[in-house]
């Protein structure tokens, strides 16, 4: 008899850095040396990544498998490209997978492969939700199979983002079957004055990226301004009438011929008084987010030396310490501008992110956030607040 999957990861799309727990039952649990077996495979089912085995639970005879740590090996996030314009496949941040459940029993235990139960058609992505969020997670909202109004969300927290003329950024979106015509997905871009007057509206087509499960769109000012006239439906380059005044803004919304998503808003920030430091990071939904620290930022080097006692003569009468090895790294002490309540809530995603990049001299450099605590602020109890944080370049440099 085949195994029954009683519950587990029923979403069409599951955040891979959370548990992906499957509960199973079988009708032959009274067999000698009975165990449940789960083969974790790639999406095609051609490569077995791991074979997991589980004893039956004494009270209920159920079995449990957490496949997340195995499926995670299929996820390999890559550095985004600053120069991306329009759509790109969010490659490396998601993967399909396949599970084959079987049974093992017998005096000499044998895996029974004659009848199997398969879980197929699901996708795992580089998300990492809080436990209370995971309990209410609905993949349909982010990878919609059915639309009810404009309920679809992009893979990012929907907060008004402050950007600057030289900012880069991206916005990721999952494609589910709710998109009736994925090949016709477009990005609708609108420019507005600070007073809310619409100055320009145009569309960018998804093109060949329509085969993606998750796509990424170049959403920063520099990405939009680099759009060519051939990419924009009004035959003007993206830089045409681009908002530049403080408080002016633009919105980005994805839709196909039948449905639309919730739009995202990007507000042009005030003139910067100091050299700003952009930071890009993988957010909790597996998309890529950005924030620019615009107040006084400082850079320092941390130096570590390894020494030994060195004798300068044969009688060891002159002994001193000598450096035989060492390393140093760079640390950026960053200061944000004044944060809104929403930004204060959102930026914990940067602090807790396992993948952070500093934008240095036009390149994205791996970084590590040096913060073990994060203080939330609300204006009901606090005045406007700033975020002060240190991010270390993730590379060590040798002294000798």
Secondary structure, 3 states (H helix, E strand, C coil): CCCEEEECCCCCEEECCCCCEEEEECCCCCCCCCEEEEEEEECCCCCEEEEEEEECCCCCCCEEEECHHHHHHHCCCCCCCCCCCCEEECCCCEEEEEEEEEEEECCCCEEEEEEEEEEEEEEEECCCCCHHHHHCCCHHHHCCCCCCCCCECCCCCCCCEEECCCCCCEEEEECCCCCCCHHHCEEEEEEECCCCCEEEEEEEECHHHHHCCEEEEECCHHHHHCCCCCCCCCCCCCCCCCCCCCCCEEEEEEECCCCEECCEEEEECCCCCCCCEEEEEECCCCCEEEEEECCCCEEEEEEEEEEEEEECCCCCCCEEEEEEEEEEEEEEEEECCCECHHHHHHCHHHHCCCCEEEEECCEEEEEEECCCCCCCCCCCCCCCECCEEEEEECCCEECC
